[in-house]
């Protein structure tokens, strides 16, 4: 089974609550994962909050995204 993000809710700071297609909900804190030029705009919290679900993961307007498996693995049970 491939892990997919099917729901997402901004919490605070760089934390997002994610619902995965296996029924699990996890909280990810991406504050330490915003490295590299594609993630630089996400360091602005107002920009960070404007994500959407595309191609089974969360994505921002500039095309930045994280693999759903990565999000699942770094997340903590909600």
Backbone as JSON, one array per atom type, in Angstrom:
{
  "sequence": "XXXXXXXXXXXXXXXXXXXXXXXXXXXXXXXXXXXXXXXXXXXXXXXXXXXXXXXXXXXXXXXXXXXXXXXXXXXXXX",
  "N": [[0.84, -1.19, 0.0], [0.6, 2.15, -0.88], [1.53, 5.09, 0.81], [-0.51, 7.88, 1.28], [-1.4, 11.31, 1.53], [-4.46, 12.41, 2.64], [-5.85, 14.32, 3.94], [-5.4, 17.5, 5.52], [-4.46, 19.8, 8.03], [-3.62, 22.94, 9.2], [-1.82, 23.63, 12.16], [-0.06, 25.1, 14.17], [2.84, 27.26, 14.31], [5.23, 25.51, 12.54], [3.75, 23.26, 12.26], [1.64, 20.68, 11.09], [-1.35, 18.86, 10.93], [-1.91, 15.72, 9.67], [-3.89, 13.52, 7.71], [-3.75, 10.22, 6.73], [-4.04, 7.77, 4.08], [-4.2, 5.29, 5.23], [-5.71, 5.52, 7.4], [-4.52, 6.62, 9.63], [-3.69, 9.42, 11.7], [-1.34, 11.93, 11.87], [0.96, 14.22, 13.35], [3.06, 16.56, 11.96], [6.08, 18.32, 12.28], [7.56, 20.64, 10.51], [9.58, 22.46, 10.79], [12.38, 22.05, 10.98], [12.93, 21.03, 8.53], [12.98, 22.7, 6.39], [14.97, 23.26, 4.35], [17.16, 24.41, 1.79], [16.73, 26.08, -1.4], [14.15, 25.89, -2.58], [12.47, 25.57, -0.43], [12.77, 27.91, 1.0], [10.82, 30.1, 0.84], [8.83, 29.04, 2.47], [9.58, 29.43, 5.03], [8.48, 31.74, 5.88], [5.78, 32.17, 7.82], [3.16, 32.9, 7.06], [3.11, 32.26, 4.37], [3.71, 29.55, 4.57], [1.38, 28.51, 5.69], [-0.33, 28.32, 3.54], [-0.87, 25.85, 2.02], [-1.8, 23.06, -0.06], [-3.49, 20.0, -0.92], [-2.05, 17.98, -3.23], [-1.39, 15.62, -5.74], [-1.31, 13.52, -3.88], [0.01, 14.43, -1.59], [1.14, 17.18, 0.51], [1.42, 20.44, -0.87], [2.94, 23.52, -1.9], [2.41, 26.82, -3.33], [4.7, 27.44, -4.84], [5.55, 25.04, -5.76], [6.94, 23.49, -3.98], [7.18, 20.53, -2.09], [6.69, 17.61, 0.0], [7.58, 14.2, 0.18], [5.0, 11.84, 0.72], [5.64, 9.59, 2.25], [7.87, 10.41, 3.7], [6.69, 12.41, 5.29], [4.91, 10.84, 6.77], [6.72, 9.21, 8.18], [8.16, 11.05, 9.78], [6.23, 12.05, 11.33], [4.24, 12.29, 14.35], [2.02, 10.34, 16.31], [-1.33, 11.43, 16.43]],
  "CA": [[0.0, 0.0, 0.0], [1.32, 3.42, -0.93], [1.04, 6.08, 1.76], [-0.97, 9.11, 0.66], [-2.04, 12.3, 2.38], [-5.83, 12.65, 2.17], [-6.39, 15.46, 4.67], [-4.35, 18.29, 6.16], [-4.95, 20.95, 8.79], [-2.56, 23.72, 9.84], [-1.98, 23.73, 13.61], [0.65, 26.3, 14.62], [4.25, 27.2, 13.94], [5.42, 24.73, 11.33], [3.07, 21.98, 12.49], [0.45, 20.35, 10.3], [-1.96, 17.56, 11.23], [-2.16, 15.04, 8.4], [-4.64, 12.26, 7.68], [-3.21, 9.37, 5.69], [-5.01, 6.83, 3.52], [-4.28, 4.08, 6.05], [-6.56, 5.87, 8.54], [-3.75, 7.23, 10.72], [-3.49, 10.86, 11.76], [-0.04, 12.25, 12.46], [1.35, 15.63, 13.39], [4.43, 16.77, 11.5], [6.69, 19.63, 12.52], [8.5, 20.78, 9.39], [10.5, 23.57, 11.06], [13.78, 21.68, 10.72], [13.02, 20.41, 7.21], [12.83, 23.73, 5.35], [16.32, 23.54, 3.86], [17.27, 24.53, 0.34], [16.09, 27.27, -1.95], [12.72, 25.7, -2.86], [11.74, 25.68, 0.83], [13.01, 29.21, 1.62], [9.6, 30.88, 1.05], [8.01, 28.42, 3.5], [10.01, 29.91, 6.35], [7.49, 32.77, 6.21], [4.62, 31.41, 8.29], [1.95, 33.19, 6.27], [3.24, 31.46, 3.15], [3.68, 28.15, 4.99], [-0.01, 28.13, 5.96], [-1.1, 28.24, 2.29], [-0.6, 24.6, 1.31], [-2.97, 22.31, -0.51], [-3.18, 18.6, -1.2], [-1.9, 17.7, -4.66], [-0.6, 14.42, -6.02], [-1.26, 12.66, -2.69], [0.83, 15.0, -0.53], [0.92, 18.62, 0.63], [2.24, 21.21, -1.81], [2.79, 24.96, -1.83], [2.27, 27.5, -4.63], [5.96, 27.44, -5.59], [5.87, 23.67, -6.15], [7.61, 22.76, -2.9], [6.38, 19.48, -1.46], [7.41, 16.55, 0.7], [7.05, 12.88, -0.12], [4.09, 11.42, 1.78], [6.33, 8.63, 3.11], [8.69, 11.22, 4.59], [5.78, 13.03, 6.26], [4.41, 9.77, 7.63], [7.8, 8.74, 9.04], [8.59, 12.03, 10.78], [5.06, 12.45, 12.12], [3.92, 11.63, 15.61], [0.61, 10.0, 16.39], [-2.17, 12.51, 16.94]],
  "C": [[0.89, 1.25, 0.0], [0.69, 4.39, 0.06], [0.68, 7.35, 1.01], [-1.58, 10.02, 1.71], [-3.43, 12.56, 1.8], [-6.51, 13.79, 2.91], [-5.26, 16.18, 5.37], [-4.97, 19.51, 6.84], [-3.76, 21.65, 9.45], [-2.85, 23.81, 11.33], [-1.38, 25.03, 14.13], [2.12, 26.15, 14.27], [4.4, 26.52, 12.59], [4.8, 23.35, 11.44], [1.79, 21.86, 11.68], [-0.05, 18.98, 10.75], [-2.38, 16.94, 9.9], [-2.96, 13.76, 8.61], [-4.13, 11.48, 6.49], [-4.25, 8.33, 5.25], [-5.08, 5.5, 4.27], [-5.1, 4.33, 7.32], [-5.83, 6.53, 9.69], [-3.68, 8.75, 10.57], [-2.17, 11.11, 12.47], [0.19, 13.75, 12.39], [2.81, 15.72, 12.97], [4.85, 18.19, 11.84], [7.79, 19.78, 11.49], [9.53, 21.89, 9.6], [11.94, 23.27, 10.74], [13.99, 21.09, 9.34], [12.96, 21.41, 6.07], [14.19, 24.2, 4.86], [16.32, 23.59, 2.35], [16.42, 25.66, -0.19], [14.6, 27.1, -2.21], [11.88, 25.85, -1.59], [11.9, 27.03, 1.51], [11.73, 30.03, 1.82], [8.72, 30.33, 2.18], [8.42, 28.84, 4.91], [9.15, 31.08, 6.82], [6.21, 32.04, 6.57], [3.35, 31.68, 7.51], [1.95, 32.4, 4.97], [3.09, 29.98, 3.49], [2.24, 27.66, 5.16], [-0.81, 27.87, 4.68], [-0.71, 27.01, 1.46], [-1.92, 24.0, 0.83], [-2.53, 20.87, -0.74], [-3.2, 18.41, -2.72], [-1.04, 16.45, -4.8], [-0.31, 13.62, -4.76], [-0.3, 13.13, -1.6], [0.48, 16.49, -0.4], [1.9, 19.35, -0.28], [1.94, 22.69, -1.64], [2.79, 25.55, -3.24], [3.54, 27.46, -5.47], [6.38, 26.04, -6.02], [6.59, 22.86, -5.09], [6.65, 21.72, -2.34], [7.3, 18.5, -0.74], [6.77, 15.22, 0.32], [6.14, 12.44, 1.02], [4.74, 10.42, 2.74], [7.21, 9.35, 4.13], [7.8, 11.83, 5.68], [5.27, 12.0, 7.26], [5.48, 9.36, 8.65], [8.24, 9.75, 10.08], [7.43, 12.44, 11.69], [4.94, 11.67, 13.42], [2.42, 11.41, 15.67], [-0.19, 11.14, 17.02], [-3.23, 11.95, 17.87]]
}
